[in-house]
Amino acid sequence: MTDDAATIDSPEAEHLDGAEQGPVKIKQNVEVLEIGPCKKHIKVTIDRSDIDQRLNDKFSRLVLEHRSHVRGFRPGKAPRKMIEKLYKEEVYREVRGELLLGSLEQLAEEQDIAPLAPPNLEPGKIVIPDAGDMIYEFDVEVRPQFDLPEYKGLKLKRPVQTFTQADIERERNRLLEPYGELVTKEGGTVETGDLITVDIQTRLGDRQLNDLKDVTLRVDPRLALRDGVAKKFGKEIGGAKVGDSRLVKIDLSDAAADADLRGKTVDSTFTVKEIKQYKIPDLTPKLLAEFDVKSVDALDELIRVVLERRLQYLQRQSARSQIIAKVGDEAIKELPQDLLLRQARRALGRKQMEMQNAGMKEEEILGRSRILQSDIVRNTALALKEHFVLQKIAEDEKLDIEDHDIDAEIERIAARGGESPRKVRARLEKEDLIESLAAELLETKALDLILESAEFEDEAIDTEASDDGVATVEEQLVPGEVQDPLAEDTGDEPEAKE
């Protein structure tokens, strides 16, 4: 019998063969402490017997392997204690990684913990002591635990609007503006849709913040600058003539360069220097072909479809807001600010995707996104409450999203944008938005379920008081480097590679 044959028949070898029959449940004690809203501190103690068992298996295997060469001994014949001394660091590192991975998997299966982000766990700092149990602990952000109040049969108000020919013509003119000629509005006053050139002087009390010259912008009900939003811009600037000055109230956003000014309302004096308007071109066959239609009636029908889609978006957003007011505010009382800031980018991504699906143009999406960012913490809190409530409803109702749901939605997005599905998917994957798309689809299913049983009271939209339009301009009111409130944390993040 050779030396190799003798080692195979050894009791140690028999034990190792048995150890490979399947994973063994780790003996561990888990302590879970609530340390704040959506935060838990978890302490895991792995029993020493499991550690010793795995160490023994590793060292026994090394004794039997030919690679455990020790000078002065034939392969596989070195003393056990010498092998343990030579390979201790390597074996302890391997066992630590195996125990940690198995422990975390077991933790996920046995504990009711739904993490929102990877835990602040640093595997490299976890050690296996020479004696006693292995202990590791970490903090983790988790989904809030709450009971849903009754969400079926809710009474909701539904904004409705009957689009007139005047509405369609107004939207048609806006659609045709890029093809028109920009002409000076001699002797006229500022109206929605005009392009104006203004000087903007901004003050907070007696302090002058900025003095901008020759800023050209479009007049819409709201104005979104890089670091602020004028919520009543259209009303405050409307009716002005060249040479007139109008006071416009602007709410500075979380992006303002001066942290002390964020959230403050400042006074900006807009002095009108020039007013221009678009001279809408005639709808020639060539121009109609730009919109893939052959007649004015066909173009108007296309516009009506877009307006109806926007109304549906508005109705769903209104319904979501009312549902959260009735369900979410009662179920979820508090969310930590660091969680809100970390989740803001994903929440904004979902909102932007919803706006794209509603047929909004890039400029309009940019303006609405800036308004959302102007009060990012509050808006993200609302978005997260929507997310948590709709996700829980989806779980309770056993709703799910399959691959074919995502494929179908990508095809719909591609069809609306005139792109290939492959190109749309590639863009979504590059921008890490596939997960957001799946979340949006699941929330849509949950929302549809609620709306099926809801009782609606129609409420006409006051088109005169509507502040739906948003103009954007790249100027900022506070000098300095604009801060991105959604910038990802560049601090050192713990890596869990082992």
C-alpha positions, 0 to 999 in steps of 0.5 A: 500500500502506498503512502497516498493510499494510506492517507486516503483510508485514514479517519481524517479523510473519512471525516472530510468526505462526510463534511462535503455532503452538504452545508451545515447550519451554523450555531450562532446567536443573533441580537437585533436592536432598534437604534432609530427610525429604519435602523438596526444594530445587529450583533452575531456570535458564532459558537466556538465549536463551529469555528474549531470544526472548520479549522480542523477540517482545513488543517486535516485537508492540508495534511493530506494534500501534496501541496503542503510541502515542508522541508525535511518531510515527504509530501503529506507526512509533515506533523500536524502542528507544523502545518498549523503553524505554517498555514494558520494565517491563510486558514483563519482567513478562509474560515473567517470568510466562509463563516461570515458568508454562511452566517449572513445568508443564514441571518437573511433567511432566519431574521425579518430584516429587509435591508435598504443598503449594504450594512456598514460591515468591514470583513477585514476587521473581523477576527477569529480569536485563538479562544472563544466565539467569533463575534461581529456586529454592524448597523444596517438601514432597513425598510420600515415595519408598519401595518397598513390601514385599509387601502381599498375603497378609498374616496379620492378626488380626480382632476379632470379636463376637457381639452378644447380646440384652444388648448390644442392650438396653444399646445400646437403653437408651443410644438411649432415654436422651434420651427418659427421665427423669433420676432421683437414684440413691439409695444407689447407686454410679457405673456406666457410663451414669450422670450424675454431678456432681463437683468436680475438683481437679487437681494436678501434683506439689505444684502445683495447676492448677485447682479445678472445681466442680459439673461434670456429666458422663456416665460412660463408659470414657474421658473427653475434656475440652477439654485432656485425656483420662482413658483409664481414667475408667470404671474409676477412678470406677466404684463410687464413692458420693456423698461419695467421692473418686477419683484419675483420671489425665489426659493433657494434650493439645497443646491445653493453655493452658500449653505446658510442661504439654502431654503431661504426666499430671496427677492429678485428684481427682473428688469425687462430689456427686450420681449420677443415672441415666436411667429408660428410658421404655416403648416406646410406638407414638409413641416407636417412630415416632421411630425410624421403626419399628413394633415393638420387634423392628424397633428391635432389628434396627435397633440390631443393624445399627448395632452390626454397622456399628461392628464393621466400622469397628473391624475395618477400623481394626484391619486398617489399623493392622496393615497399617501396622505390617507395611508402612508402618513398614518403608517410611516411616521418618521424617516432618517435624513441620511436615508433620505439623502442616500435614496434621493437619486433613485427616487428622482430617477423613478420620477424622471422615468414616469415623466418620460413615460407621460410624453414630456419633453426633456426641457420640461423634465429638467424643470420639474426635476429642479423643482423636486431638487429644490426641496429634496429632503421633503420630496424624497420623504414623500417619494419614499413613503409612496415607495414603501407603501406601494411595495408593501401593498404589492407584497400583501397582494402577492404582486410581482414583476417578471422579465417579460413585464420589463421587456414589454415596458422597454418596447413601449418606451422605445415605440414612444421615443422612436428608438430600438428596444435594444438601444433603450435597454442599453441606456437604462442599464448604463444609467443603472435604471433597470431596477428603478423601472422594475420598481416603477412597474411594481408600484404601478400594479399596486396603484392600479389595484388601489384605483380599481376599488377607489371611489372618485369625485371628479374635480375640474382643473382650473386652467387659468390658475394652473402652474404646470409649465416650467421654464429653465435657465442655467443662471444661479442667484448665489455666486460660487460652486453649485452643490449637487444635493444628489451627489453620491457620497465619495467617502470611503465605503466599506467593501464586503468582498470576502 
